[in-house]
Amino acid sequence: MSSFNVVELSFEPLDHTPTLEDEFTMTAALKELEKIEDKEKLRMASANLLIAFIQQKAIVRGLCKRLAEIETYEHTTKTYKG
């Protein structure tokens, strides 16, 4: 097995606490979803929300990778050598 790097970055609890804007957006979206009676429209809304969620997740993953590379530049340690 080849060697690999382990990178740990700590996050403060406030880093992932929803903002007031997030709470407002979530409440507004939930109210709109609750109004939908047409099954097909609800399916389309669900699919669009899933697509947006996956895109956001990919962006966050990319940003975390960049942050890890910047914060650990020349500071990573080998934890396994094969």
Summary of the structure (lengths in Angstrom):
residues: 82
radius of gyration: 19.6
end to end distance: 4.7
largest distance: 57.9
contacts: 139
relative contact order: 0.20
helix: 65%
strand: 9%
